[in-house]
Every structure is written in C-alpha cells, then in structure tokens.
Amino acid sequence: MVEENKATVSYVQLLKEDLMIMRLVPRDGPVPDFEAGQFITLGLPGDDGAPVRRAYSIASSPENKEFIELVIRWVRKPIPGRLTTKIFDLKEGDEISWLKPAGTALSISEELPDGSPDRRRIVCIGGGTGIAPFISFAQHLRATDDPREIIVLQGASYIDELSYKGLLTSLEDESRARGRKGWDFRYRAAISRPGEWFNRSWGGQSGRVETFLRPGEGGTSPLEEMIGEKITRTNTIFYICGWQGTVDGVMQYLKPAGLVAEKDKRDDGSFEIKYESYG
C-alpha cells in the first residue's frame, strides 16, 4: 500500500511562466533521511478525484531537514501536464501529497569494485531541470568536506533557465578563495540558443551541454581544457540527468572514449557513467 504523506508549500519562486523553484515542509516531523541524487513523488487530486503523481529530483541536500526543494517545469506540450498544471496553481500555504524519497540511479559512487574508495573526479551534466540532483550533490559534498573534485555542467535554452546559477557560482567562488583545498568545485553552463535576443548578454559556452565534451581542433574538449588533463576511465566518473536527448548526446562522446554506463558495467563491475532520463 502506498504510504502517502502531506506537506505544506512554504516557498514558490517563479523563474519564468513555466519554471519554478518550490519548497515543501513535511506536516509530520522533519525531512526524512535520503541520499543526494534521489527523487520524491508528488501527488494532487486529478479532475476525477483520483491522485495524479509524478517523480521529481530533490535539489536540496540531505543535511537540510527543514524543507525539500524542487525545480519544476510546467509541461505544456503536446498537451498540458495533468500534475504540473495543478502544481503551477499552488500558492504558499497550500497542501500537497508526497511519497518518501527513492531511487538509486544517481547515487554517489563511494567505492570501486575492489572495495577501495572512489576518488575519481565527479562530473555532473544536467540539462534543463535535470540540474536538480546535482544541486543536491554539490551541497552535500561541501557539507561533508568531501575532497573529490566536482564539476557541474548545466545546459539550457535561455539564460533565465539557469535556475541555480547564483548558488553554483558562489560555490565556485568559495572554492577559488580556498585554493581548492578541501572544496574543489567548478561550474560552467551552456546556452543552446545564443543568437536569440534574450540571450544577447551570454558570453559562455554556446550549444547544448554536451558540447563541453566535443573535441576541438587539437583533440581536446572544453572540459579537458578546464581540468588540464585528458579524461580517462580511471580519473573521472560522469553523472547525467535530463531529457533522453541530453543523455544520448553525452553518450555520443563518452562511448567512443571507452567509457561505459553502470547499466552496462564490465565483468569486473567497473563503470564510469550513471544517468537518469525523463521524457
């Protein structure tokens, strides 16, 4: 039987007409324990009274016991989403149902197949709202003083869809100020429609987020230029979240390099890619 919980909407930030950040405060007790990379399932009564549910990646960190934060896009095409349309009508103080956190597809790798600690560089690639689990990653790894290098790459069509640019930039500023000792973090974004008027101030990477992996004339990708070395199966692990097209686009560059996904792991249990897609 599904164990349904209740929560109060405590905060709504409308980034644009179809993109929001929302916080939920559980009605009964603090936020339950969960792992960075997991999701919760929200539910509201449909037009026929039956519950309509959908899973959303958690953006807040496991250390935050006050609220659960989510970044949600209103599905409008090809037809309006049954649940997201209702979510975008919610106001602060309204009630919503939720199911406990779940999911293991994007759990942070802590050990290699031989049992030794996994100290590889962590590269997180998020397209659209697929950035959410990596916001949780970044805050969790910082809170636990994890020494691993972490890079978050975000892709969006428009600059106002870079939902957590302020937070991620501040985390990189902190890492730079500390000399990357104890907190080695970098953030980069790509805008896929740089020629449009609304994006006229953009001066960063152009194209889809996977272009960070596309080799240049010298055979080195923008990601490798940033880190100063070649990506190999022993020095880096990738986490991908977003539309299936984002996952496919990233895999287009990682597979030829000999990197394999956890779902296709080698006989010895090794892999270099974890992903979760939607749509």
C-alpha positions as CSV (number, residue, x, y, z in Angstrom):
1,M,0.0,0.0,0.0
2,V,1.3,3.5,-0.9
3,E,2.2,5.5,2.2
4,E,1.1,9.0,1.4
5,N,2.4,12.0,3.3
6,K,1.3,15.6,3.5
7,A,3.4,18.7,3.1
8,T,2.9,22.5,3.1
9,V,4.2,24.6,0.2
10,S,6.4,27.1,2.1
11,Y,8.1,28.9,-0.8
12,V,7.4,29.5,-4.5
13,Q,9.8,31.3,-6.8
14,L,8.6,31.7,-10.4
15,L,11.6,31.9,-12.6
16,K,9.5,32.2,-15.7
17,E,6.0,31.3,-16.7
18,D,6.8,27.6,-16.9
19,L,9.7,27.2,-14.5
20,M,9.7,27.4,-10.7
21,I,11.6,26.5,-7.5
22,M,9.3,25.2,-4.8
23,R,9.9,24.2,-1.2
24,L,7.9,21.7,0.8
25,V,7.7,21.4,4.6
26,P,6.5,17.9,5.8
27,R,3.5,18.1,8.0
28,D,4.7,15.3,10.4
29,G,8.3,15.8,11.5
30,P,11.5,16.8,9.7
31,V,12.5,15.9,6.2
32,P,13.3,12.1,6.2
33,D,16.7,10.8,5.5
34,F,17.6,10.4,1.8
35,E,20.7,10.3,-0.4
36,A,21.8,13.0,-2.8
37,G,20.5,12.1,-6.3
38,Q,17.2,10.6,-5.1
39,F,13.7,11.8,-6.0
40,I,10.3,12.2,-4.3
41,T,6.9,11.6,-5.9
42,L,4.3,14.4,-5.6
43,G,0.6,13.9,-5.9
44,L,-2.6,16.0,-6.2
45,P,-6.2,15.0,-6.9
46,G,-7.0,14.9,-10.6
47,D,-10.1,16.2,-12.2
48,D,-11.8,12.9,-11.4
49,G,-10.6,12.9,-7.8
50,A,-8.1,10.2,-8.3
51,P,-4.5,11.1,-7.3
52,V,-2.1,12.1,-10.1
53,R,1.5,11.5,-9.3
54,R,4.9,12.3,-10.7
55,A,8.5,12.0,-9.6
56,Y,10.9,15.0,-9.2
57,S,14.6,15.0,-8.3
58,I,15.4,16.6,-5.0
59,A,17.6,19.7,-5.2
60,S,18.1,20.3,-1.5
61,S,20.8,18.5,0.4
62,P,20.3,15.5,2.7
63,E,21.7,17.7,5.5
64,N,18.7,20.1,5.2
65,K,16.0,18.8,7.5
66,E,13.8,21.9,7.2
67,F,12.4,21.6,3.7
68,I,12.6,19.7,0.4
69,E,13.4,21.9,-2.6
70,L,12.4,21.1,-6.1
71,V,12.8,22.8,-9.5
72,I,9.8,22.1,-11.7
73,R,8.9,22.8,-15.3
74,W,5.3,23.2,-16.4
75,V,4.7,20.6,-19.1
76,R,2.6,22.4,-21.8
77,K,3.2,20.5,-25.0
78,P,2.0,18.4,-26.7
79,I,-0.8,18.8,-24.1
80,P,-0.7,20.4,-20.6
81,G,0.6,18.1,-17.9
82,R,-2.1,16.8,-15.6
83,L,0.1,17.3,-12.5
84,T,2.4,20.2,-13.4
85,T,-0.6,22.3,-14.4
86,K,-2.0,21.9,-11.0
87,I,1.3,22.4,-9.3
88,F,1.7,25.8,-11.0
89,D,-1.6,26.8,-9.5
90,L,-0.4,26.2,-5.9
91,K,0.3,29.0,-3.5
92,E,2.4,29.2,-0.4
93,G,0.4,27.6,2.4
94,D,-1.3,25.0,0.1
95,E,-1.1,21.3,0.8
96,I,0.4,18.6,-1.4
97,S,0.9,14.9,-1.1
98,W,4.3,13.2,-1.4
99,L,5.8,9.8,-1.2
100,K,9.1,9.1,0.6
101,P,12.4,9.7,-1.3
102,A,13.5,6.8,-3.6
103,G,15.8,6.0,-6.5
104,T,19.4,4.7,-6.9
105,A,20.2,5.6,-10.5
106,L,22.2,8.7,-9.4
107,S,23.6,7.6,-6.1
108,I,27.1,8.9,-5.5
109,S,29.7,6.2,-6.0
110,E,31.8,5.7,-2.8
111,E,33.7,2.5,-3.6
112,L,35.4,1.0,-6.6
113,P,34.7,-2.7,-7.5
114,D,37.8,-3.8,-5.5
115,G,36.4,-2.0,-2.3
116,S,38.8,0.9,-2.4
117,P,37.5,4.4,-2.0
118,D,36.3,6.0,-5.3
119,R,38.3,9.2,-5.5
120,R,37.6,9.9,-9.2
121,R,36.7,13.4,-10.3
122,I,32.9,13.8,-10.4
123,V,31.4,15.5,-13.5
124,C,27.7,16.2,-13.3
125,I,25.8,17.1,-16.5
126,G,22.3,18.4,-16.2
127,G,20.0,19.5,-19.0
128,G,17.1,21.7,-18.0
129,T,15.5,20.7,-14.7
130,G,18.0,17.7,-14.8
131,I,20.3,20.0,-12.8
132,A,18.3,19.4,-9.6
133,P,20.1,16.2,-8.3
134,F,23.4,17.9,-8.9
135,I,22.5,20.9,-6.7
136,S,21.9,18.3,-4.0
137,F,25.3,16.7,-4.9
138,A,27.2,19.9,-4.6
139,Q,25.7,21.0,-1.3
140,H,26.1,17.5,0.2
141,L,29.7,17.1,-0.8
142,R,30.5,20.5,0.5
143,A,28.7,19.8,3.8
144,T,30.6,16.6,4.3
145,D,34.0,18.0,3.4
146,D,34.4,15.5,0.6
147,P,37.9,16.1,-1.0
148,R,36.9,14.9,-4.5
149,E,36.9,17.4,-7.4
150,I,33.4,18.1,-8.6
151,I,32.3,19.9,-11.8
152,V,28.7,20.8,-12.6
153,L,27.9,21.4,-16.2
154,Q,24.4,22.9,-16.9
155,G,22.6,23.3,-20.2
156,A,19.6,25.5,-21.0
157,S,18.0,27.3,-23.9
158,Y,17.8,30.7,-22.3
159,I,19.8,32.4,-19.5
160,D,16.8,32.7,-17.3
161,E,16.5,28.9,-17.2
162,L,19.9,28.7,-15.4
163,S,17.9,28.1,-12.2
164,Y,20.8,27.8,-9.8
165,K,23.4,29.9,-11.4
166,G,23.8,32.2,-8.4
167,L,24.3,29.3,-5.9
168,L,26.7,27.4,-8.1
169,T,28.7,30.4,-8.9
170,S,29.1,31.2,-5.2
171,L,30.2,27.7,-4.5
172,E,32.9,28.1,-7.2
173,D,33.9,31.4,-5.8
174,E,34.3,29.8,-2.4
175,S,36.4,27.0,-3.9
176,R,38.7,29.5,-5.6
177,A,39.1,31.6,-2.5
178,R,40.1,28.5,-0.5
179,G,42.6,27.5,-3.2
180,R,40.6,24.4,-4.0
181,K,41.8,22.7,-0.8
182,G,39.1,20.7,0.8
183,W,36.5,22.1,-1.6
184,D,37.4,21.6,-5.3
185,F,34.3,22.8,-7.2
186,R,33.7,24.3,-10.7
187,Y,30.6,25.3,-12.5
188,R,30.0,26.0,-16.2
189,A,26.9,26.5,-18.3
190,A,26.0,26.3,-22.0
191,I,23.2,28.1,-23.8
192,S,21.8,26.4,-26.8
193,R,20.2,29.4,-28.5
194,P,22.9,32.1,-28.1
195,G,21.7,34.0,-31.2
196,E,18.3,34.9,-29.7
197,W,17.8,38.5,-28.5
198,F,17.0,37.4,-24.9
199,N,20.4,35.7,-24.7
200,R,22.4,38.7,-26.1
201,S,24.4,39.1,-22.9
202,W,25.6,35.5,-22.9
203,G,29.4,35.1,-23.3
204,G,29.9,31.5,-22.2
205,Q,29.7,28.1,-23.9
206,S,27.3,28.0,-26.9
207,G,25.3,24.9,-27.9
208,R,23.9,22.0,-26.0
209,V,25.5,21.0,-22.7
210,E,27.3,18.0,-24.3
211,T,29.4,20.4,-26.4
212,F,31.7,20.6,-23.3
213,L,32.8,17.1,-24.3
214,R,33.3,17.8,-28.1
215,P,36.9,17.6,-29.0
216,G,38.3,20.8,-30.6
217,E,40.9,21.1,-33.4
218,G,43.6,19.8,-31.2
219,G,41.6,16.9,-30.0
220,T,40.9,18.4,-26.5
221,S,37.4,19.1,-25.3
222,P,36.4,22.3,-23.4
223,L,36.0,20.1,-20.3
224,E,39.6,18.7,-20.7
225,E,40.9,22.2,-21.2
226,M,39.3,23.3,-18.0
227,I,40.7,20.5,-15.9
228,G,44.1,20.4,-17.6
229,E,44.2,16.7,-18.5
230,K,42.7,14.0,-20.6
231,I,39.5,12.4,-19.4
232,T,40.1,8.6,-18.7
233,R,38.1,5.8,-17.1
234,T,40.4,5.9,-14.1
235,N,40.2,9.7,-13.3
236,T,36.6,10.7,-13.9
237,I,33.0,9.5,-13.3
238,F,30.1,11.1,-15.0
239,Y,26.5,11.6,-13.8
240,I,23.9,12.7,-16.3
241,C,20.3,13.8,-15.8
242,G,17.8,15.3,-18.3
243,W,15.8,14.6,-21.3
244,Q,16.8,11.4,-23.2
245,G,18.2,13.6,-25.9
246,T,20.7,15.0,-23.4
247,V,21.7,11.6,-22.2
248,D,22.1,10.4,-25.8
249,G,24.1,13.5,-26.7
250,V,26.6,13.0,-23.9
251,M,26.9,9.3,-24.6
252,Q,27.8,10.1,-28.2
253,Y,31.1,11.5,-26.9
254,L,31.8,9.2,-23.9
255,K,31.2,5.8,-25.6
256,P,33.9,6.3,-28.2
257,A,36.3,7.1,-25.4
258,G,35.8,3.7,-23.9
259,L,33.6,4.8,-21.0
260,V,30.7,2.6,-20.1
261,A,27.5,3.1,-18.1
262,E,26.6,1.3,-14.8
263,K,23.8,-0.4,-16.6
264,D,26.4,-2.0,-19.0
265,K,29.2,-2.4,-16.5
266,R,32.1,-4.7,-17.2
267,D,32.5,-8.2,-15.9
268,D,34.7,-6.8,-13.1
269,G,31.9,-4.4,-12.0
270,S,33.6,-1.2,-13.3
271,F,31.9,1.7,-15.0
272,E,32.3,5.4,-15.5
273,I,28.8,6.7,-16.2
274,K,25.5,6.9,-14.2
275,Y,22.4,8.5,-15.8
276,E,18.7,9.1,-15.4
277,S,16.5,10.4,-18.1
278,Y,12.9,11.6,-18.4
279,G,10.6,12.2,-21.4
